[in-house]
Amino acid sequence: MLVAAFVILGVAVLLGSVLAVLRLQTESSAPPWSLATLHGFLAVGGLSCLALALRGPPRGLDRGVASFGIIATSLIALAALIGVALLATRIFKIRISGMVIGVHATLAVGGLSFSQLTFSWDRTTPVDSANFTKSVTRMSAMCQ
């Protein structure tokens, strides 16, 4: 489920980048509704997958990264709230500054990064310190 969340959120971030460029490039017109709607639905779907993936036993307790999934979900949820505000400004035809879009994008990319860290730490096998020390000792002996 974490893989699906990461892929869906990644596509939403890429589509959001296209929307930001279109919005900031043209002064008079807003990006097409279809792209904005697809971006919003993908983001909500990715957020839902991420929230569902975080159910169950905590991940990364032994590495100190157990809260990364919660941080990712919180950042993406905040980005979604700002996205709803952006939708309201579009409905009421209020021109907003690029700063709001930048904050929205920063939260979304931060959430995507934390979700990737959650996924990578979940997939990593624990490091056996005894075997690691033996392999480093062998490698250093080979180099001499």
Backbone bond lengths (Angstrom), bond angles and torsions (degrees), N, CA, C in turn:
res aa  C-N    CA-C-N  psi(-1)  N-CA   C-N-CA  omega(-1)  CA-C   N-CA-C  phi
1 M - - - 1.446 - - 1.528 111.06 -
2 L 1.357 115.65 -32.33 1.464 118.63 177.39 1.528 111.33 -65.37
3 V 1.327 116.40 -35.55 1.460 119.48 178.69 1.524 110.38 -64.81
4 A 1.316 116.13 -45.14 1.468 119.81 179.03 1.522 110.95 -62.36
5 A 1.328 117.22 -41.64 1.460 120.67 178.75 1.521 110.58 -62.27
6 F 1.335 116.68 -44.15 1.463 119.92 -178.95 1.526 111.63 -65.08
7 V 1.318 117.43 -42.04 1.473 120.82 -179.59 1.533 110.56 -66.64
8 I 1.320 116.70 -46.04 1.474 119.92 -179.18 1.522 110.56 -64.17
9 L 1.329 116.58 -43.62 1.466 119.29 179.00 1.528 111.17 -67.14
10 G 1.318 117.12 -34.84 1.464 119.93 176.82 1.521 112.29 -63.16
11 V 1.327 116.40 -42.29 1.466 120.18 177.24 1.533 110.24 -65.81
12 A 1.339 116.65 -38.88 1.465 120.07 178.27 1.526 111.04 -64.40
13 V 1.332 117.07 -39.42 1.472 120.20 178.23 1.523 110.71 -66.43
14 L 1.329 117.50 -41.76 1.472 119.72 177.55 1.524 111.46 -62.84
15 L 1.311 116.87 -42.89 1.458 120.69 177.98 1.526 110.56 -65.96
16 G 1.335 116.41 -37.14 1.459 120.02 176.10 1.520 112.09 -64.19
17 S 1.313 117.14 -34.50 1.466 120.36 176.23 1.521 111.11 -63.87
18 V 1.320 115.70 -41.74 1.464 120.10 177.06 1.529 110.09 -63.00
19 L 1.328 116.71 -43.80 1.468 120.47 178.86 1.525 111.62 -62.60
20 A 1.325 117.38 -40.76 1.468 120.39 179.90 1.515 110.94 -64.65
21 V 1.323 117.13 -41.82 1.463 120.02 178.67 1.527 110.43 -64.53
22 L 1.318 116.82 -43.64 1.469 119.85 178.66 1.525 111.37 -63.19
23 R 1.325 117.02 -40.49 1.462 121.14 -177.92 1.533 111.75 -69.79
24 L 1.309 116.99 -42.72 1.458 120.19 -176.59 1.529 112.32 -81.93
25 Q 1.317 116.80 -18.46 1.459 120.62 -179.48 1.521 112.08 -79.51
26 T 1.314 116.68 -40.27 1.460 120.46 -178.00 1.521 109.76 -105.47
27 E 1.299 116.71 130.35 1.459 121.30 -177.75 1.524 112.85 -80.17
28 S 1.305 117.39 -32.33 1.459 119.08 -170.06 1.534 113.96 -93.01
29 S 1.309 117.77 -38.46 1.465 118.34 -172.36 1.521 111.23 -111.37
30 A 1.300 114.39 151.53 1.460 121.38 176.72 1.531 108.93 -91.16
31 P 1.321 117.59 160.43 1.467 119.81 177.05 1.528 110.90 -62.59
32 P 1.311 117.65 160.86 1.469 120.71 -178.78 1.529 112.68 -59.93
33 W 1.325 114.76 144.58 1.453 121.11 179.27 1.520 111.70 -59.85
34 S 1.330 116.77 -36.36 1.463 119.94 -175.95 1.532 111.59 -62.98
35 L 1.335 117.19 -42.03 1.460 120.23 178.63 1.526 111.15 -67.52
36 A 1.329 115.94 -41.63 1.464 119.82 179.86 1.525 111.12 -65.07
37 T 1.324 117.04 -39.73 1.459 120.96 178.97 1.524 111.03 -66.48
38 L 1.330 116.47 -44.24 1.457 120.54 178.02 1.530 110.71 -61.51
39 H 1.330 116.74 -42.34 1.465 121.98 177.79 1.534 110.29 -59.15
40 G 1.307 116.96 -46.31 1.461 120.71 -179.24 1.516 112.97 -65.33
41 F 1.327 116.98 -44.24 1.462 120.24 -179.89 1.531 111.61 -66.20
42 L 1.337 116.97 -39.27 1.462 119.81 177.17 1.521 110.78 -64.19
43 A 1.323 116.68 -41.90 1.461 119.90 -179.68 1.527 111.40 -64.19
44 V 1.313 116.83 -43.30 1.476 119.89 178.61 1.532 110.25 -66.49
45 G 1.325 117.26 -39.19 1.463 120.19 176.71 1.522 112.45 -64.11
46 G 1.331 116.50 -41.97 1.462 120.17 177.26 1.513 112.22 -65.66
47 L 1.339 116.06 -39.57 1.462 120.09 176.93 1.526 110.71 -63.49
48 S 1.321 116.93 -40.39 1.465 120.63 177.98 1.524 111.37 -64.45
49 C 1.333 117.02 -44.00 1.472 120.11 177.94 1.524 110.96 -62.29
50 L 1.325 116.59 -40.84 1.461 120.04 179.69 1.524 111.05 -65.12
51 A 1.327 116.53 -42.61 1.470 120.05 178.62 1.531 110.85 -64.25
52 L 1.321 117.26 -39.37 1.469 120.30 177.94 1.524 111.80 -68.13
53 A 1.328 116.23 -34.53 1.464 119.98 -179.53 1.526 111.87 -70.50
54 L 1.309 117.13 -22.99 1.457 119.98 -177.72 1.524 113.02 -83.91
55 R 1.334 116.90 -6.13 1.461 118.73 174.61 1.521 108.93 -69.09
56 G 1.281 116.78 158.98 1.456 119.68 177.59 1.514 111.85 96.57
57 P 1.329 115.84 -161.37 1.463 119.28 -175.75 1.527 110.99 -68.49
58 P 1.327 116.88 146.20 1.461 119.48 178.69 1.524 111.19 -66.99
59 R 1.311 115.07 144.74 1.464 121.19 -179.57 1.523 109.38 -106.61
60 G 1.299 116.63 146.55 1.449 121.28 172.36 1.511 115.77 77.61
61 L 1.335 118.21 20.10 1.463 120.35 179.18 1.520 111.59 -63.12
62 D 1.328 116.02 -38.78 1.458 119.39 -177.39 1.530 112.69 -72.38
63 R 1.316 117.58 -17.33 1.462 121.22 -179.56 1.529 112.96 -107.14
64 G 1.306 116.82 -2.30 1.458 120.44 178.96 1.513 114.69 79.13
65 V 1.319 117.72 21.58 1.462 120.87 -178.39 1.530 111.62 -118.87
66 A 1.314 116.88 26.32 1.465 120.58 -176.29 1.523 111.93 -65.75
67 S 1.316 117.79 -27.16 1.466 120.34 -176.69 1.529 113.09 -89.24
68 F 1.329 119.48 -1.19 1.461 121.14 -177.73 1.522 112.16 -61.73
69 G 1.314 117.76 -38.84 1.463 120.72 179.50 1.519 111.80 -66.18
70 I 1.322 116.59 -39.64 1.465 120.58 178.27 1.526 110.05 -67.77
71 I 1.327 116.53 -39.56 1.471 120.28 177.49 1.524 110.04 -62.99
72 A 1.336 116.85 -43.87 1.466 120.81 179.21 1.519 110.90 -60.89
73 T 1.322 116.49 -45.53 1.465 120.22 179.92 1.522 110.97 -63.41
74 S 1.323 117.33 -41.05 1.469 120.74 179.89 1.526 111.54 -64.74
75 L 1.331 116.71 -44.43 1.471 119.87 -179.99 1.525 111.14 -63.51
76 I 1.315 116.89 -42.32 1.461 119.98 -179.39 1.524 110.72 -69.89
77 A 1.323 117.48 -35.25 1.468 120.08 176.37 1.533 110.89 -65.38
78 L 1.338 117.53 -40.72 1.471 120.50 175.41 1.527 111.30 -63.20
79 A 1.338 115.89 -40.36 1.468 119.33 176.88 1.528 110.52 -63.36
80 A 1.337 116.69 -36.42 1.466 120.10 178.34 1.526 111.15 -66.70
81 L 1.326 117.33 -38.46 1.466 120.12 176.87 1.530 111.50 -63.14
82 I 1.318 115.84 -42.31 1.463 118.76 176.64 1.528 110.06 -66.86
83 G 1.330 116.94 -33.82 1.458 120.49 175.47 1.517 112.50 -61.92
84 V 1.335 116.57 -38.43 1.471 120.04 175.90 1.525 109.95 -64.42
85 A 1.342 116.60 -39.57 1.471 120.04 176.53 1.528 110.94 -63.79
86 L 1.343 116.55 -38.51 1.468 119.83 176.48 1.526 111.16 -64.76
87 L 1.327 116.65 -37.36 1.459 120.32 176.25 1.529 110.56 -63.48
88 A 1.328 116.63 -41.74 1.468 120.04 179.31 1.529 111.22 -63.75
89 T 1.330 117.22 -39.26 1.470 118.95 178.07 1.523 111.19 -66.25
90 R 1.324 115.75 -32.75 1.467 117.98 178.02 1.527 111.19 -71.73
91 I 1.326 117.21 -39.34 1.462 120.41 179.59 1.527 110.80 -64.07
92 F 1.342 115.62 -43.29 1.467 120.19 -178.43 1.528 113.25 -88.03
93 K 1.345 116.36 6.28 1.472 123.72 176.44 1.526 112.27 54.84
94 I 1.323 114.52 48.43 1.455 121.77 176.32 1.527 107.25 -103.00
95 R 1.306 116.16 128.76 1.467 120.71 178.62 1.528 108.89 -81.67
96 I 1.327 116.82 127.97 1.458 120.91 -179.86 1.523 109.63 -111.11
97 S 1.316 115.20 163.44 1.461 118.98 178.53 1.522 109.79 -81.02
98 G 1.309 114.50 163.40 1.455 120.04 177.94 1.519 112.35 -68.56
99 M 1.342 116.98 -16.07 1.456 121.01 -179.85 1.536 111.19 -62.72
100 V 1.320 117.34 -40.34 1.476 120.62 179.80 1.522 109.62 -65.05
101 I 1.317 116.88 -41.76 1.464 120.66 177.49 1.525 109.73 -64.09
102 G 1.329 116.77 -38.92 1.463 120.80 178.38 1.523 112.99 -64.19
103 V 1.336 117.01 -41.28 1.466 120.45 177.47 1.528 110.07 -65.80
104 H 1.327 116.41 -42.58 1.459 121.49 177.41 1.533 110.08 -58.52
105 A 1.315 116.56 -46.66 1.468 120.76 -179.01 1.523 111.66 -67.32
106 T 1.328 117.32 -39.50 1.460 120.55 179.92 1.521 111.48 -63.32
107 L 1.318 116.86 -43.62 1.463 120.09 177.54 1.526 111.17 -63.29
108 A 1.326 116.16 -42.14 1.467 120.10 -178.57 1.527 111.71 -66.00
109 V 1.324 117.24 -44.82 1.466 120.43 -179.84 1.527 110.12 -67.87
110 G 1.333 117.19 -37.28 1.461 119.95 175.41 1.523 111.59 -62.45
111 G 1.322 116.68 -42.74 1.461 120.36 176.92 1.519 112.03 -64.30
112 L 1.332 116.71 -39.23 1.463 120.27 177.39 1.527 110.26 -64.17
113 S 1.318 116.89 -40.62 1.469 120.52 179.43 1.523 111.32 -64.07
114 F 1.320 116.98 -44.86 1.458 119.41 178.54 1.524 111.65 -66.83
115 S 1.335 117.62 -33.24 1.465 118.60 177.13 1.521 110.32 -68.81
116 Q 1.318 117.66 -34.50 1.462 120.67 176.37 1.520 110.37 -66.93
117 L 1.322 116.89 -40.96 1.460 119.71 177.26 1.519 111.13 -63.99
118 T 1.319 116.61 -39.10 1.462 120.49 176.86 1.517 110.15 -61.34
119 F 1.335 116.57 -43.87 1.459 120.76 -179.95 1.528 111.20 -65.61
120 S 1.331 117.85 -44.36 1.465 119.69 -176.23 1.523 111.43 -69.02
121 W 1.336 117.62 -37.29 1.461 118.76 177.86 1.517 111.13 -71.90
122 D 1.302 117.65 -28.29 1.454 120.86 178.55 1.526 110.41 -70.02
123 R 1.307 117.44 -32.80 1.461 121.85 -176.96 1.529 113.23 -87.37
124 T 1.308 118.97 -16.24 1.450 122.10 -175.43 1.529 109.97 -76.94
125 T 1.318 114.48 136.46 1.457 117.80 176.15 1.519 109.13 -80.83
126 P 1.315 117.22 150.69 1.462 119.24 -179.80 1.521 111.26 -62.86
127 V 1.310 116.26 145.57 1.456 121.79 179.95 1.520 108.17 -85.34
128 D 1.307 115.67 125.87 1.456 121.40 176.31 1.519 106.69 -89.49
129 S 1.311 117.72 111.05 1.457 120.92 -172.55 1.524 112.17 -65.61
130 A 1.327 118.42 -32.53 1.464 120.21 179.92 1.528 110.42 -66.65
131 N 1.327 117.50 -46.98 1.469 120.39 178.81 1.524 111.02 -66.66
132 F 1.320 116.89 -36.73 1.461 120.44 178.70 1.529 110.06 -62.64
133 T 1.318 117.31 -44.00 1.462 121.18 179.80 1.524 110.57 -64.42
134 K 1.327 117.98 -41.38 1.465 121.19 178.38 1.523 111.20 -62.78
135 S 1.341 116.85 -42.81 1.465 118.78 -178.59 1.523 111.30 -68.66
136 V 1.318 118.51 -35.93 1.464 120.89 177.08 1.522 110.20 -67.25
137 T 1.317 117.09 -39.32 1.467 121.06 178.52 1.523 110.39 -64.17
138 R 1.329 117.19 -43.41 1.469 120.46 177.48 1.521 111.98 -63.11
139 M 1.325 116.49 -41.45 1.463 119.38 -179.50 1.519 111.13 -66.82
140 S 1.314 117.68 -39.40 1.463 119.48 179.66 1.529 110.91 -69.33
141 A 1.355 117.30 -32.49 1.466 120.28 176.99 1.535 110.17 -69.04
142 M 1.315 118.25 -34.22 1.460 121.57 179.09 1.523 111.11 -69.22
143 C 1.307 117.15 -31.60 1.465 120.65 -177.35 1.518 112.94 -77.79
144 Q 1.322 117.93 -15.82 1.471 120.00 -177.67 1.475 112.46 -86.00
